[in-house]
């Protein structure tokens, strides 16, 4: 399972809204919105990712939520 599909599934299981997308440098970017404990748990899970994933580092910062009540996979964006 790809990192993006895994993250989408994990987020939906936790009731988290937002999105995930690849970047052209090979990194993955996500916006997570929901209950603070669930988001913290999701961030911890993202440090490991799905089987066969390689996570070198994780950066977290506050972001503006777009209000869409879903978790979607978005198009790849340039760095």
Number of C-alpha atoms within 10 A of each C-alpha: 10 12 20 21 15 14 24 22 14 18 25 14 10 16 15 23 22 21 22 21 19 19 14 11 10 10 14 16 17 18 19 22 24 16 13 11 10 17 18 13 13 18 18 12 13 18 15 15 19 18 10 10 13 11 14 8 9 13 7 9 5 8 9 8 13 11 9 11 12 14 22 21 15 13 10 16 12 9 9
